[in-house]
Amino acid sequence: MNAPLLLLAFTLGLAVLVAVLRREHVVAWLLAGIGAGLAALLVFAVRLDEAGGIFGIPIKVSGTWTIVGRSLVLGVSNQSAVGLVYLIASFLFAGAYVARPGRLFYAAGLVVVGLVAASLMVVPFLYAAVLLECMAVVAVLILSPPDQPGLRAPMRMVVLYTLGMIALLVAGWQADILGAGAAPAEAARTATALAILGFALLLAVPPFHVWLPSSAGESHPYALAFVILVSQAGALFLVLRFVDAYAWLREDAALFAGARWAAIGIAAFAALWGMAQRSLARTAVYAVLADTAIILLAFSSMSAGGYQLALGLTGARVISLSVWALGASVLRNAGAGDTSEELAGIGYRAPLATATVLVGLFSLAGFPLTAGFPGRWAVMASGGEEALAVVGTLAAISLAAVRWTSTVFRSPREFALPETTTLERFLLGAGILLCLLLGLFPQLLYPWVVNALSGLTGLAGG
């Protein structure tokens, strides 16, 4: 038996089945959510390349699958990361029943997750850029459903991911010439510059973030959150694998110093634009960009603890953004709109959904007692410019959230919204509770997420 082949065949087969049954929303929801969760469980639990048996039948699960001269390898170096991607997908699929982001969401979402998982397993690892490019193409079906054809934002994402793929493949070609050990500074400069460009494109940092604000104005909030969370997780793991593979890169102090100052610049940009938005979705997008800046600050510490913290912050983002998206989707599906004029007084008509939106937004900001705060507190502990950047983004995005709180609780307007169902109330309440619980007890989340770094020996020993 071959683990990568079985995992991807299971994912693709499940996606096809869900596509066929897409009109049966409950069935598609259950298949996607349970299927992704089962895949995560199997990835975490499988014992690779060890003899075993079921009912007396000897079975050995191989961790390597070779196809057209390339290999997909599932092993100790990536097992936790692959399982984590499926776990994130299962968590997001669970809320999609209430969010209702579109009939193609489950099928396309499974394909996206499968491609991201394959990007974590492919050897040579630089071919992950090609798989992430394929992921961006499939993500178009999530961001631009059949009833909204011709949206610009998804195509911008594809173009930017294509450019990122090209930059990373060229950087990888040059890096392979230099080798994994020490390399001459002049020879490494071009490879480093191309790698930085490629990762900036994949991580959607300014000025390569243009598809995010556009998507916020066009796409369903939950669909956008899914694409951001899964694609950014895949891009971050690719960054970590790249740095882990080349000692000359992870020992370049100037590179990490540059990353720190770039993160501070991104934080200032996101903070200013986040406060200026009159669209709820765009406010959340700039909160995500500010969060990306904090993740880069943690990464730039050039230490194993910093790399682990970057992963932990990514895990907290999954909770914060998905909770915001769930509340925003319930409001959108009820016809509430997205601008400050359309949402004025909505807190009186849909108090639970509104509270979910606000808690998710405050958590994205890193407000104390929410899921986003513990990681920021750890970054602030380093002091210096990092602490100022964290405090600045926390204050700016929190002020934006306070402004939205004032907006949604203005004098109530005379308009009716559909009553929320029992399941909607349960999931909205659970989202709020989860954000607050993980703010108080981050140890419930962080150890699971940072374990994904354990297989990257170069960084784990950082």
C-alpha positions as CSV (number, residue, x, y, z in Angstrom):
1,M,0.0,0.0,0.0
2,N,1.2,3.5,-0.8
3,A,0.2,6.3,1.6
4,P,0.5,9.4,-0.7
5,L,-1.3,7.6,-3.5
6,L,-4.1,6.4,-1.2
7,L,-4.4,9.8,0.4
8,L,-4.7,11.8,-2.8
9,A,-6.9,9.1,-4.5
10,F,-9.2,9.3,-1.5
11,T,-9.3,13.1,-1.7
12,L,-10.0,13.2,-5.4
13,G,-12.6,10.4,-5.2
14,L,-14.3,12.2,-2.4
15,A,-14.3,15.5,-4.4
16,V,-15.9,13.7,-7.4
17,L,-18.6,12.2,-5.2
18,V,-19.3,15.5,-3.5
19,A,-19.5,17.2,-7.0
20,V,-22.0,14.7,-8.1
21,L,-24.1,15.2,-4.9
22,R,-23.6,19.0,-4.7
23,R,-27.3,19.7,-4.9
24,E,-27.8,17.6,-1.7
25,H,-26.3,20.1,0.6
26,V,-26.4,18.1,3.8
27,V,-24.9,15.0,2.2
28,A,-22.1,17.0,0.5
29,W,-21.4,18.8,3.8
30,L,-21.2,15.6,5.8
31,L,-19.0,13.9,3.2
32,A,-16.5,16.8,2.9
33,G,-16.3,17.5,6.6
34,I,-16.1,13.9,7.8
35,G,-13.9,12.9,4.9
36,A,-11.3,15.6,5.5
37,G,-11.3,14.8,9.2
38,L,-10.8,11.1,8.5
39,A,-8.0,11.8,6.1
40,A,-6.3,13.9,8.9
41,L,-6.8,11.2,11.4
42,L,-5.2,8.6,9.1
43,V,-2.2,10.8,8.3
44,F,-1.5,11.3,12.0
45,A,-2.1,7.7,12.9
46,V,-0.5,5.7,10.0
47,R,2.7,3.9,10.7
48,L,4.8,4.2,7.6
49,D,7.3,1.6,6.2
50,E,6.6,-0.7,9.1
51,A,5.3,-4.3,8.8
52,G,1.9,-4.8,10.2
53,G,-1.3,-6.7,9.7
54,I,-5.1,-6.6,9.7
55,F,-7.0,-9.8,10.5
56,G,-3.9,-11.8,9.9
57,I,-3.2,-10.2,6.5
58,P,0.3,-8.7,6.4
59,I,0.2,-5.0,5.3
60,K,3.0,-2.5,4.9
61,V,2.2,1.1,4.1
62,S,4.9,2.8,2.0
63,G,5.6,6.5,2.5
64,T,6.9,7.0,-1.1
65,W,5.1,7.2,-4.4
66,T,7.1,7.9,-7.6
67,I,5.4,9.2,-10.7
68,V,6.9,10.6,-13.9
69,G,10.3,11.0,-12.3
70,R,9.1,12.8,-9.2
71,S,8.2,11.5,-5.8
72,L,5.5,12.2,-3.3
73,V,6.9,11.3,0.1
74,L,4.9,11.2,3.4
75,G,7.2,10.8,6.4
76,V,8.3,12.3,9.7
77,S,9.4,15.5,8.0
78,N,5.9,16.4,6.7
79,Q,3.4,14.0,8.3
80,S,2.2,16.6,10.9
81,A,2.0,19.4,8.3
82,V,-0.1,17.3,5.9
83,G,-2.4,16.2,8.7
84,L,-2.7,19.8,9.9
85,V,-3.9,20.9,6.4
86,Y,-6.6,18.3,6.3
87,L,-7.6,19.2,9.9
88,I,-7.9,22.9,8.9
89,A,-10.1,21.9,6.0
90,S,-12.3,19.7,8.1
91,F,-12.8,22.5,10.6
92,L,-13.7,25.0,7.8
93,F,-16.1,22.5,6.1
94,A,-17.9,22.1,9.5
95,G,-19.0,25.8,9.4
96,A,-19.8,25.8,5.7
97,Y,-23.3,24.3,6.3
98,V,-24.4,27.6,7.9
99,A,-22.2,29.8,5.7
100,R,-23.4,28.3,2.4
101,P,-20.6,29.7,0.2
102,G,-21.8,27.9,-3.0
103,R,-22.5,24.4,-4.4
104,L,-19.0,24.0,-5.8
105,F,-17.3,24.9,-2.5
106,Y,-17.0,21.4,-1.1
107,A,-15.8,19.6,-4.2
108,A,-13.3,22.4,-5.2
109,G,-12.3,22.8,-1.6
110,L,-11.3,19.1,-1.4
111,V,-9.2,19.4,-4.6
112,V,-7.5,22.5,-3.2
113,V,-6.7,20.7,0.0
114,G,-5.4,17.7,-1.9
115,L,-3.1,19.9,-4.0
116,V,-1.7,21.7,-0.9
117,A,-1.1,18.4,0.7
118,A,0.7,17.2,-2.4
119,S,2.8,20.3,-2.3
120,L,4.0,19.4,1.1
121,M,4.9,15.9,-0.1
122,V,6.6,16.5,-3.5
123,V,10.3,15.8,-3.9
124,P,12.2,17.9,-5.1
125,F,10.2,20.2,-2.8
126,L,10.5,23.2,-5.2
127,Y,7.8,21.5,-7.4
128,A,5.5,22.6,-4.6
129,A,5.3,25.9,-6.4
130,V,3.8,24.2,-9.4
131,L,1.2,22.4,-7.2
132,L,0.3,25.7,-5.5
133,E,-0.2,27.3,-8.9
134,C,-2.6,24.5,-9.7
135,M,-4.3,25.1,-6.4
136,A,-4.8,28.8,-7.3
137,V,-6.5,27.7,-10.6
138,V,-8.9,25.5,-8.8
139,A,-9.5,28.2,-6.2
140,V,-11.1,30.2,-8.9
141,L,-14.1,27.9,-8.7
142,I,-14.5,28.8,-5.0
143,L,-13.9,32.5,-5.3
144,S,-16.0,32.9,-8.5
145,P,-19.0,30.5,-8.3
146,P,-21.1,29.8,-11.5
147,D,-23.7,32.5,-10.5
148,Q,-21.0,35.1,-10.5
149,P,-18.8,34.5,-13.5
150,G,-16.1,36.8,-14.8
151,L,-14.8,38.1,-11.4
152,R,-11.4,39.8,-11.7
153,A,-10.0,39.0,-8.3
154,P,-9.6,35.2,-8.8
155,M,-7.8,35.8,-12.1
156,R,-5.4,38.2,-10.4
157,M,-4.6,35.5,-7.9
158,V,-3.8,33.1,-10.7
159,V,-1.5,35.6,-12.4
160,L,0.3,36.4,-9.2
161,Y,0.7,32.7,-8.3
162,T,2.0,32.0,-11.8
163,L,4.7,34.7,-11.4
164,G,5.6,33.3,-8.0
165,M,5.9,29.8,-9.4
166,I,8.3,31.0,-12.1
167,A,10.4,33.0,-9.6
168,L,10.7,30.0,-7.2
169,L,11.5,27.5,-9.9
170,V,14.4,29.7,-11.1
171,A,15.5,30.3,-7.6
172,G,15.4,26.6,-6.9
173,W,17.4,25.8,-10.0
174,Q,20.1,28.3,-8.9
175,A,20.0,27.1,-5.3
176,D,20.6,23.5,-6.4
177,I,23.7,24.6,-8.3
178,L,24.9,26.3,-5.1
179,G,24.1,23.2,-3.0
180,A,22.8,22.8,0.6
181,G,25.9,23.9,2.4
182,A,27.8,27.1,2.5
183,A,27.7,29.2,-0.7
184,P,29.6,32.3,-2.0
185,A,27.7,35.5,-1.1
186,E,27.7,36.7,-4.7
187,A,26.5,33.4,-6.1
188,A,23.7,33.2,-3.5
189,R,22.4,36.8,-4.0
190,T,20.3,36.1,-7.2
191,A,18.8,32.9,-5.8
192,T,17.9,34.7,-2.6
193,A,16.3,37.7,-4.4
194,L,14.2,35.4,-6.6
195,A,13.1,33.3,-3.6
196,I,12.0,36.4,-1.8
197,L,10.1,37.6,-4.8
198,G,8.4,34.2,-5.2
199,F,7.4,34.0,-1.5
200,A,6.2,37.6,-1.5
201,L,3.8,36.7,-4.4
202,L,2.5,33.5,-2.8
203,L,2.1,35.1,0.7
204,A,0.2,38.0,-0.9
205,V,2.2,40.7,0.9
206,P,2.0,44.3,-0.4
207,P,2.2,45.2,-3.3
208,F,1.2,41.7,-4.4
209,H,-1.9,41.6,-2.3
210,V,-4.2,43.2,-4.9
211,W,-6.4,40.1,-5.3
212,L,-7.3,40.1,-1.6
213,P,-9.2,43.5,-1.4
214,S,-10.8,42.8,-4.8
215,S,-12.0,39.4,-3.6
216,A,-13.4,41.0,-0.4
217,G,-15.7,43.0,-2.6
218,E,-16.7,40.2,-4.9
219,S,-16.5,36.8,-3.3
220,H,-18.5,35.1,-0.5
221,P,-16.8,35.8,2.9
222,Y,-16.5,32.1,3.8
223,A,-15.1,31.2,0.4
224,L,-12.5,33.9,0.7
225,A,-11.5,32.8,4.2
226,F,-11.1,29.2,3.1
227,V,-8.9,30.2,0.2
228,I,-6.8,32.5,2.3
229,L,-6.3,30.0,5.1
230,V,-5.5,26.9,3.0
231,S,-3.3,28.7,0.4
232,Q,-1.4,30.7,3.0
233,A,-0.7,27.6,5.1
234,G,0.7,25.9,2.0
235,A,2.8,28.9,1.1
236,L,4.2,29.2,4.7
237,F,5.2,25.6,4.8
238,L,7.0,26.0,1.5
239,V,8.9,29.0,2.9
240,L,9.9,26.8,5.9
241,R,11.0,23.9,3.7
242,F,13.0,26.2,1.4
243,V,14.9,27.8,4.4
244,D,15.3,24.4,6.0
245,A,16.9,22.9,2.9
246,Y,19.7,25.5,2.4
247,A,22.1,26.3,5.3
248,W,23.5,29.3,3.4
249,L,20.0,30.8,3.3
250,R,18.9,30.2,7.0
251,E,22.3,31.5,8.2
252,D,22.0,34.8,6.2
253,A,21.5,37.4,8.9
254,A,21.0,40.2,6.4
255,L,18.1,38.3,4.9
256,F,16.3,37.9,8.2
257,A,17.0,41.5,9.1
258,G,15.4,42.6,5.8
259,A,12.4,40.3,6.5
260,R,12.0,42.1,9.9
261,W,12.0,45.6,8.4
262,A,9.7,44.5,5.5
263,A,7.3,43.0,8.1
264,I,7.3,46.3,10.0
265,G,6.5,48.2,6.7
266,I,3.7,45.7,5.9
267,A,2.3,46.2,9.5
268,A,2.2,50.0,9.1
269,F,0.5,49.7,5.6
270,A,-2.1,47.2,6.8
271,A,-2.8,49.2,10.0
272,L,-3.4,52.5,8.1
273,W,-5.6,50.9,5.4
274,G,-7.5,48.8,7.8
275,M,-8.7,51.8,9.8
276,A,-9.8,53.6,6.5
277,Q,-12.1,50.9,5.2
278,R,-15.9,51.2,5.1
279,S,-16.3,47.6,3.9
280,L,-16.4,44.9,6.6
281,A,-14.8,42.3,4.4
282,R,-12.0,44.7,3.4
283,T,-11.3,45.5,7.0
284,A,-10.9,41.8,7.7
285,V,-8.5,41.5,4.7
286,Y,-6.2,44.2,6.0
287,A,-6.4,42.6,9.4
288,V,-5.1,39.4,7.7
289,L,-2.3,41.4,6.1
290,A,-1.4,42.8,9.5
291,D,-1.4,39.3,10.9
292,T,0.9,38.2,8.1
293,A,3.3,41.0,9.1
294,I,3.4,39.6,12.7
295,I,4.0,36.1,11.4
296,L,7.0,37.5,9.4
297,L,8.3,39.2,12.5
298,A,8.2,35.9,14.4
299,F,9.9,34.1,11.4
300,S,12.6,36.8,11.2
301,S,13.9,36.0,14.7
302,M,16.1,33.4,13.1
303,S,15.4,30.9,15.9
304,A,13.5,27.6,16.3
305,G,11.2,29.3,18.7
306,G,10.4,32.0,16.2
307,Y,9.6,29.5,13.5
308,Q,7.3,27.6,15.9
309,L,5.7,30.9,16.9
310,A,5.0,31.7,13.2
311,L,3.2,28.4,12.9
312,G,1.3,29.0,16.1
313,L,0.1,32.4,14.8
314,T,-1.0,30.7,11.6
315,G,-3.1,28.3,13.6
316,A,-4.7,31.1,15.6
317,R,-5.5,32.9,12.3
318,V,-7.5,29.8,11.3
319,I,-9.8,30.2,14.3
320,S,-10.1,34.0,14.1
321,L,-10.7,34.4,10.4
322,S,-13.1,31.4,10.2
323,V,-15.2,32.8,13.1
324,W,-15.3,36.2,11.4
325,A,-16.3,34.6,8.1
326,L,-19.0,32.5,9.7
327,G,-20.7,35.6,11.2
328,A,-20.2,37.7,8.1
329,S,-21.7,34.9,5.9
330,V,-24.8,34.6,8.1
331,L,-25.3,38.4,7.7
332,R,-24.7,38.3,4.0
333,N,-27.0,35.4,3.4
334,A,-29.7,37.3,5.3
335,G,-29.3,40.3,2.9
336,A,-27.5,42.6,5.4
337,G,-24.8,43.9,3.0
338,D,-21.2,44.7,3.7
339,T,-20.8,48.5,3.9
340,S,-21.1,50.6,7.0
341,E,-24.4,52.1,5.7
342,E,-25.9,48.7,5.1
343,L,-24.8,47.3,8.4
344,A,-25.8,50.3,10.6
345,G,-28.0,49.0,13.4
346,I,-27.7,45.3,12.3
347,G,-26.6,44.4,15.9
348,Y,-30.2,44.8,17.1
349,R,-31.6,42.6,14.3
350,A,-29.0,39.8,14.3
351,P,-27.2,40.1,17.7
352,L,-25.5,36.7,17.7
353,A,-24.1,36.8,14.1
354,T,-23.0,40.4,14.7
355,A,-21.2,39.4,18.0
356,T,-19.5,36.6,16.1
357,V,-18.2,39.0,13.4
358,L,-16.9,41.4,16.1
359,V,-15.2,38.7,18.2
360,G,-13.5,37.3,15.0
361,L,-12.3,40.7,14.0
362,F,-11.0,41.5,17.5
363,S,-9.2,38.2,17.5
364,L,-7.6,38.9,14.1
365,A,-6.4,42.2,15.6
366,G,-4.9,40.2,18.5
367,F,-7.0,41.8,21.2
368,P,-6.3,40.5,24.8
369,L,-8.4,37.4,25.8
370,T,-8.9,36.3,22.2
371,A,-7.1,33.6,20.2
372,G,-4.9,36.1,18.4
373,F,-3.4,37.6,21.5
374,P,-1.0,35.0,23.0
375,G,1.2,34.8,19.9
376,R,1.4,38.5,19.7
377,W,2.4,38.7,23.3
378,A,5.2,36.3,22.6
379,V,6.4,38.5,19.7
380,M,6.2,41.6,21.8
381,A,8.4,39.9,24.4
382,S,11.4,40.4,22.1
383,G,11.1,44.1,22.5
384,G,12.4,46.7,20.1
385,E,10.8,47.5,16.7
386,E,8.9,44.2,16.8
387,A,7.0,45.2,19.9
388,L,6.1,48.6,18.4
389,A,4.8,46.9,15.2
390,V,2.7,44.5,17.2
391,V,1.2,47.2,19.4
392,G,0.6,49.4,16.4
393,T,-1.3,46.8,14.4
394,L,-3.2,45.6,17.5
395,A,-4.3,49.2,18.3
396,A,-5.1,50.1,14.7
397,I,-7.2,47.0,13.8
398,S,-8.8,47.1,17.3
399,L,-9.9,50.7,16.6
400,A,-11.3,49.6,13.3
401,A,-13.2,46.9,15.2
402,V,-14.5,49.4,17.7
403,R,-15.7,51.6,14.9
404,W,-17.6,48.7,13.4
405,T,-19.1,48.0,16.9
406,S,-20.3,51.6,17.0
407,T,-21.8,51.2,13.5
408,V,-23.7,47.9,14.0
409,F,-25.2,49.3,17.2
410,R,-26.4,52.6,15.9
411,S,-30.1,53.4,16.2
412,P,-31.9,50.3,14.8
413,R,-33.3,50.5,11.3
414,E,-36.7,49.2,10.3
415,F,-35.8,46.1,8.3
416,A,-36.4,42.4,8.9
417,L,-34.0,39.6,8.8
418,P,-34.7,35.8,8.7
419,E,-34.7,34.1,12.0
420,T,-31.5,32.1,12.7
421,T,-31.8,28.3,13.0
422,T,-30.8,26.3,16.0
423,L,-27.7,25.0,14.1
424,E,-26.7,28.6,13.2
425,R,-27.0,29.7,16.8
426,F,-25.0,26.7,18.0
427,L,-22.1,27.3,15.5
428,L,-22.1,31.0,16.0
429,G,-21.9,30.6,19.8
430,A,-19.3,27.9,19.5
431,G,-17.2,30.2,17.3
432,I,-17.3,33.0,19.9
433,L,-16.5,30.5,22.7
434,L,-13.6,29.0,20.8
435,C,-12.0,32.4,20.2
436,L,-12.2,33.3,23.9
437,L,-11.2,29.9,25.1
438,L,-8.0,29.8,23.0
439,G,-7.2,33.3,24.2
440,L,-7.2,32.1,27.8
441,F,-5.7,28.6,27.1
442,P,-3.4,28.8,24.1
443,Q,-1.8,25.5,25.1
444,L,-4.9,23.8,23.6
445,L,-3.9,25.0,20.1
446,Y,-0.2,25.8,19.9
447,P,1.4,22.4,20.6
448,W,-0.7,20.8,17.9
449,V,0.4,23.4,15.3
450,V,4.1,23.8,16.1
451,N,4.6,20.0,16.0
452,A,4.5,20.5,12.2
453,L,8.0,21.9,12.4
454,S,9.5,18.9,14.2
455,G,10.4,17.1,10.9
456,L,12.4,20.1,9.5
457,T,15.7,19.3,11.3
458,G,17.5,22.4,10.1
459,L,14.9,24.8,11.5
460,A,14.0,22.7,14.6
461,G,17.6,22.8,15.7
462,G,17.7,26.5,14.8
